[in-house]
């Protein structure tokens, strides 16, 4: 018979102890290792998983003159210094670099030296850090890298050698056009690239990324050009791509989902000028795209004319998503009938021959959108499904009125089903989330406003 005082932990193989610790959160693992020397030894050999959401932080007021974000930074430093093994995960979402940029840059050097596999920095936009993250680009074991409010230099990018990197997200990060090209060249296994409001770029050029499957571009009004070439595996081009930028896609035969194409000029602040060349848009048709998402102000005749031209650039479309950018309270006041233009327009190939599904979304009653729905119903010969989403769908009388209106449109397809639904609560954009969807625009993920 065993003694109650026997340490049975010592009888477990080290590989099992390491596996147990790797499944615990940062704080739980740190507390567990005090149980035995074997656990402490196993923890030192177990890849570190450091997530600041799991780190213990002194309550405000218990540590005089130390702000919470400073306390968290100190905990991060101690965790990295105390663990000699490799790093499986390093994720910060509430730890600020305020006044600690040198410490943050030291973390980056440590992470590269410790052969980190996943590094994710998700900072609030107002936390202006611009810490130099160059060392991470030379980490050969890194698979996932998400940088927020950091800086990548031309010299650091030219030395990029992240051969295992499959996911790269740059958010509010400073990088030059030349540095971006160097980073892409140094990451040959890249499958997902997300560029969100990156500073220093007037042109985004993605060339010879032969493993790339997902490209996300969220940009400011100053972007002049988006060029994608020689991307044989690319399947999705997502973001808020304004048509004041010239968009060129060549050598991407698997590209099937594109959007949002933002047709309307965004709201301008006082003293701000409208971007030049507001109708550059797509330079050539993209025959492979089957799913297209468009953001448009339905009450603008000029914008609806652009939509008609845009549809001709996607001749084989099967699914269309529209999101209204009409102001919440101004759709009726600003509405200008577009019916004269629509009636004169010659048939659009994708609408007449291939279009099977249409999803239209607006917050309030939008007569322009409903008129456009009638236009599509009268011309889409193989249409199977149309969904209209609006907060007004909670008002039965409104739904009945719109159903009566649409029934008068002489539907070209006898199989077309029209349904009305309320607005969905959107989830935050994640690469994993959109990759799990057959249609990235139909899963309640906030792509347009990411």
C-alpha positions in Angstrom: 0.0 0.0 0.0 1.1 3.5 -0.8 1.8 6.2 1.8 -0.4 9.3 1.6 2.8 11.3 1.5 4.2 9.6 -1.6 4.7 12.1 -4.5 3.0 10.4 -7.4 3.8 13.3 -9.7 7.4 12.0 -9.7 6.3 8.8 -11.3 4.8 10.5 -14.3 6.9 10.7 -17.5 8.2 14.1 -18.3 6.6 14.2 -21.7 3.2 13.8 -20.0 3.9 16.5 -17.5 5.0 18.8 -20.3 1.8 18.1 -22.2 -0.3 18.8 -19.1 1.4 22.2 -18.5 1.1 23.2 -22.2 -2.7 22.9 -21.9 -2.9 25.3 -19.0 -3.2 29.0 -19.2 -0.2 31.2 -18.3 -1.2 31.9 -14.7 -2.5 28.3 -14.0 0.8 26.8 -15.2 2.8 29.2 -13.1 0.8 28.2 -10.0 0.9 24.5 -10.8 4.7 24.2 -10.9 5.1 24.9 -7.2 3.6 21.5 -6.5 6.8 19.6 -7.2 10.4 19.8 -8.5 9.5 17.6 -11.4 6.7 20.0 -12.5 9.1 22.9 -12.3 11.6 21.1 -14.4 9.0 20.1 -16.9 7.7 23.7 -17.1 11.1 25.0 -18.0 11.2 22.6 -20.9 7.6 23.3 -22.0 7.1 25.9 -24.7 5.8 29.1 -23.0 2.3 30.2 -23.8 2.0 33.9 -22.6 -1.3 35.6 -23.0 -1.7 38.8 -21.1 -5.5 38.2 -20.6 -4.4 35.4 -18.3 -1.7 37.2 -16.4 -2.2 38.3 -12.8 -2.0 42.1 -12.4 -1.9 44.1 -9.2 -5.2 45.8 -8.5 -5.2 49.6 -8.9 -4.0 51.3 -5.7 -2.2 48.3 -4.2 1.0 49.2 -5.9 1.5 53.0 -5.5 2.5 55.0 -8.6 2.2 52.1 -11.0 -0.5 52.1 -13.7 -2.1 48.8 -14.7 -0.5 48.8 -18.2 2.9 49.3 -16.6 2.3 46.5 -14.1 1.3 44.2 -17.0 4.5 45.1 -18.9 6.6 44.2 -15.8 4.8 40.8 -15.6 5.5 40.1 -19.2 9.2 41.0 -18.8 9.5 38.7 -15.8 7.7 35.8 -17.6 10.1 36.0 -20.6 13.2 36.3 -18.4 12.2 33.4 -16.1 11.5 30.9 -18.8 14.5 29.6 -20.7 12.6 27.4 -23.2 11.0 28.2 -26.5 7.8 30.3 -26.9 4.7 28.7 -28.4 2.4 31.8 -28.0 3.0 35.5 -27.2 -0.2 37.4 -27.3 -0.8 41.0 -25.9 -4.1 42.7 -26.2 -4.2 44.9 -23.1 -0.5 45.6 -22.4 0.6 49.0 -23.5 4.2 50.0 -24.4 3.6 53.5 -22.9 7.1 54.6 -22.0 8.3 51.1 -22.4 9.3 51.0 -26.1 12.9 49.8 -25.3 11.5 47.0 -23.2 9.1 46.0 -26.0 12.0 45.9 -28.4 13.9 43.7 -26.0 10.9 41.3 -25.9 11.0 41.1 -29.7 14.7 40.1 -29.6 14.0 37.5 -26.9 11.1 36.1 -28.9 13.3 35.7 -31.9 16.0 34.1 -29.9 13.5 31.8 -28.1 12.2 30.5 -31.5 8.7 31.8 -31.0 5.9 30.2 -33.1 3.0 32.7 -32.7 3.3 36.4 -31.9 0.1 38.6 -31.8 0.1 42.2 -30.7 -3.5 43.6 -30.8 -3.3 47.1 -29.4 -5.8 49.9 -29.1 -5.3 52.5 -31.9 -4.6 55.3 -29.5 -1.6 53.6 -28.0 1.1 55.1 -30.2 4.2 52.9 -29.8 6.0 52.4 -33.1 8.4 49.9 -31.5 10.8 48.4 -34.0 9.8 44.8 -34.6 12.5 43.9 -37.1 13.9 40.9 -35.1 10.7 39.0 -35.5 11.1 39.0 -39.3 14.3 36.9 -38.9 12.7 34.2 -36.7 12.7 30.9 -38.7 10.1 29.2 -36.5 7.5 31.9 -36.6 4.2 30.8 -38.1 1.8 33.5 -37.1 2.7 37.2 -36.7 0.2 40.0 -36.0 1.7 43.5 -35.4 -0.2 46.5 -34.2 1.3 50.0 -33.8 4.8 48.8 -34.6 7.5 49.8 -37.1 9.4 47.7 -39.7 12.5 49.3 -41.2 13.8 48.8 -44.7 17.0 47.2 -43.4 15.1 44.8 -41.1 12.7 43.8 -43.9 15.5 43.1 -46.3 16.8 40.5 -43.9 13.4 38.8 -43.5 13.8 35.1 -43.2 10.6 33.8 -41.7 10.4 30.7 -43.8 7.7 29.1 -41.8 5.4 32.1 -41.5 1.9 31.4 -42.9 -0.1 34.3 -41.4 0.9 38.0 -41.3 -1.2 40.8 -40.1 0.0 44.4 -40.1 -2.4 46.9 -38.3 -1.6 50.6 -37.9 2.0 49.6 -38.6 4.6 51.8 -40.4 6.3 50.1 -43.4 7.5 51.4 -46.7 6.6 49.9 -50.1 10.1 48.5 -50.6 10.1 47.0 -47.1 6.7 45.3 -47.8 8.2 43.7 -50.9 11.2 42.5 -49.0 8.9 41.0 -46.3 6.8 39.1 -48.8 10.0 37.8 -50.5 11.3 36.6 -47.2 8.1 34.7 -46.3 7.6 32.1 -49.1 5.0 30.0 -47.1 2.6 32.9 -46.5 -1.0 31.9 -46.9 -2.8 34.9 -45.3 -1.8 38.5 -45.5 -3.9 41.3 -43.8 -2.9 45.0 -44.2 -5.1 47.2 -42.1 -4.5 51.0 -42.3 -0.8 50.5 -42.8 1.2 53.7 -42.8 3.7 54.5 -45.5 2.0 52.9 -48.4 0.5 54.6 -51.4 0.7 51.5 -53.5 0.2 47.9 -52.3 1.9 45.4 -54.7 1.6 41.7 -54.0 3.7 39.8 -56.5 4.8 36.2 -56.8 3.2 35.1 -53.5 2.6 31.7 -54.7 1.2 30.2 -51.5 -1.1 33.1 -50.7 -4.8 32.2 -50.3 -6.2 35.2 -48.4 -5.4 38.9 -48.9 -7.1 41.5 -46.8 -6.7 45.2 -47.5 -8.2 47.9 -45.3 -6.9 51.3 -46.3 -7.3 55.1 -46.0 -8.4 57.3 -48.9 -4.8 58.1 -49.9 -4.1 54.7 -51.4 -3.5 55.0 -55.1 -3.0 51.4 -56.3 -3.6 47.8 -55.3 -1.9 45.3 -57.6 -1.9 41.5 -57.3 0.0 39.4 -59.8 1.2 35.9 -60.0 -0.8 34.6 -57.0 -1.9 31.2 -58.3 -3.5 30.0 -55.0 -5.3 33.3 -54.1 -9.0 32.6 -53.3 -10.1 35.7 -51.5 -9.4 39.4 -51.7 -11.2 41.1 -48.8 -11.4 44.5 -47.1 -12.8 47.9 -48.0 -11.3 48.6 -51.4 -12.3 52.1 -52.5 -12.6 52.6 -56.2 -10.5 55.8 -56.1 -7.6 53.3 -56.1 -6.5 51.5 -59.3 -7.1 47.8 -58.7 -5.3 45.2 -60.9 -5.5 41.5 -60.5 -3.6 39.1 -62.8 -2.4 35.6 -62.5 -4.9 34.7 -59.8 -7.1 32.0 -61.5 -8.6 30.7 -58.2 -9.8 34.1 -56.9 -13.5 33.5 -56.2 -14.5 36.1 -53.5 -13.9 39.9 -53.8 -15.2 42.7 -51.5 -16.1 45.0 -50.2 -15.7 47.2 -53.3 -16.5 50.7 -51.8 -18.3 52.7 -54.5 -19.2 55.9 -52.7 -16.6 58.5 -51.8 -16.2 58.3 -48.0 -17.4 61.1 -45.8 -14.9 64.0 -45.9 -14.0 66.0 -42.8 -13.9 69.8 -42.8 -11.1 71.1 -45.0 -10.4 67.6 -46.5 -10.3 67.3 -50.3 -11.9 64.5 -52.3 -9.3 62.0 -53.6 -8.3 62.4 -57.2 -9.3 59.9 -59.9 -12.3 58.6 -58.0 -13.3 56.3 -60.7 -10.1 54.3 -61.3 -11.4 51.0 -60.0 -10.7 47.7 -61.7 -8.4 47.8 -64.6 -9.6 44.5 -66.2 -12.5 42.0 -65.8 -12.0 39.2 -63.3 -13.7 36.1 -64.7 -12.9 33.8 -61.8 -14.8 35.7 -59.1 -18.1 34.1 -58.1 -18.9 36.1 -54.9 -18.8 39.9 -54.9 -19.6 42.4 -52.1 -20.3 46.1 -52.7 -20.8 49.0 -50.4 -22.9 51.8 -52.1 -25.1 54.7 -51.5 -28.3 53.6 -53.2 -29.7 57.2 -53.2 -26.9 58.4 -55.4 -27.5 58.1 -59.1 -23.8 58.6 -59.8 -22.8 55.8 -57.5 -25.4 53.5 -59.0 -24.0 54.1 -62.4 -20.6 53.0 -61.1 -22.2 49.8 -59.7 -23.6 49.0 -63.2 -20.1 49.4 -64.6 -18.5 47.4 -61.8 -20.8 44.5 -62.4 -19.5 44.2 -65.9 -16.0 43.6 -64.5 -17.2 40.4 -62.9 -19.0 38.5 -65.8 -19.4 35.2 -64.0 -20.9 36.3 -60.7 -23.2 33.9 -58.9 -23.6 35.7 -55.5 -24.0 39.4 -54.9 -23.9 41.2 -51.5 -24.9 44.8 -51.2 -24.5 46.9 -48.0 -26.0 50.4 -48.0 -23.8 53.3 -47.1 -26.8 55.8 -47.1 -26.9 57.7 -43.8 -29.1 56.2 -41.3 -31.7 59.0 -41.2 -31.1 60.5 -44.7 -32.1 57.8 -47.2 -35.5 59.3 -48.0 -34.4 62.9 -47.9 -31.4 62.4 -50.3 -33.1 59.8 -52.5 -32.8 60.5 -56.3 -34.7 58.1 -58.6 -32.4 56.0 -60.6 -35.1 54.2 -62.6 -34.5 56.2 -65.8 -30.9 55.1 -66.0 -31.7 51.5 -65.0 -34.4 51.1 -67.7 -32.0 52.3 -70.4 -29.1 50.1 -69.4 -28.4 47.2 -71.7 -28.4 43.6 -70.1 -25.5 42.9 -67.7 -24.1 39.4 -68.5 -23.6 38.2 -64.9 -27.1 39.3 -63.8 -28.8 37.7 -66.8 -26.9 34.4 -67.0 -25.2 33.4 -63.8 -26.6 35.3 -60.7 -28.2 32.9 -58.2 -28.1 34.7 -54.9 -28.5 38.3 -53.8 -28.2 39.7 -50.3 -29.1 43.4 -49.8 -28.6 45.1 -46.4 -29.6 48.5 -45.0 -30.5 49.7 -41.6 -33.6 51.7 -42.4 -36.2 52.0 -45.2 -34.3 52.6 -48.4 -36.4 53.1 -51.5 -33.3 53.2 -53.8 -32.2 49.8 -52.6 -35.7 48.3 -53.0 -35.9 49.8 -56.5 -32.6 48.2 -57.4 -33.9 44.9 -56.0 -36.8 45.1 -58.4 -34.4 45.7 -61.2 -32.4 42.6 -60.4 -35.5 40.4 -60.0 -36.7 41.4 -63.4 -33.3 40.5 -65.1 -31.8 37.6 -63.2 -33.1 34.6 -65.1 -31.4 31.9 -63.0 -31.9 33.6 -59.6 -32.8 31.3 -56.8 -32.6 33.4 -53.6 -32.8 37.1 -52.6 -32.5 38.2 -48.9 -33.3 41.7 -47.7 -31.9 42.5 -44.3 -33.1 45.6 -42.4 -34.0 46.8 -39.0 -37.4 47.5 -40.6 -38.0 43.8 -40.9 -39.2 43.8 -37.3 -42.2 45.9 -38.6 -44.7 43.5 -40.2 -46.6 46.2 -42.1 -43.3 47.4 -43.7 -42.4 43.8 -44.8 -45.9 43.4 -46.4 -45.6 46.6 -48.3 -42.1 45.7 -49.7 -43.3 42.2 -50.6 -46.2 43.8 -52.6 -43.7 46.1 -54.3 -41.3 43.3 -55.3 -44.2 41.1 -56.5 -44.8 43.7 -59.2 -41.3 43.5 -60.7 -42.1 40.7 -63.2 -39.5 38.2 -61.9 -37.4 36.7 -64.6 -36.9 33.5 -62.6 -39.8 31.4 -61.5 -37.7 29.8 -58.8 -36.6 33.0 -57.1 -37.4 33.1 -53.4 -37.4 36.5 -51.6 -37.0 36.6 -47.8 -36.9 39.4 -45.3 -34.7 39.2 -42.2 -33.6 41.5 -39.4 -30.0 42.8 -39.0 -27.4 40.4 -37.6 -25.0 41.2 -34.8 -21.6 41.1 -36.5 -18.6 39.3 -35.1 -15.0 40.7 -35.3 -13.0 39.7 -38.3 -10.5 36.9 -37.8 -8.6 34.9 -40.4 -9.8 31.7 -38.9 -13.4 32.9 -39.0 -13.5 33.8 -42.6 -11.6 30.8 -43.7 -14.3 28.6 -42.1 -17.0 30.1 -44.4 -17.9 29.1 -47.9 -19.1 32.7 -48.4 -17.0 35.1 -46.3 -19.7 37.8 -46.5 -22.5 35.6 -45.3 -21.4 34.6 -41.8 -22.0 37.7 -39.8 -18.4 38.7 -39.8 -17.6 42.5 -39.9 -15.5 42.7 -43.0 -16.4 46.2 -44.2 -15.8 47.9 -40.8 -12.8 45.8 -39.7 
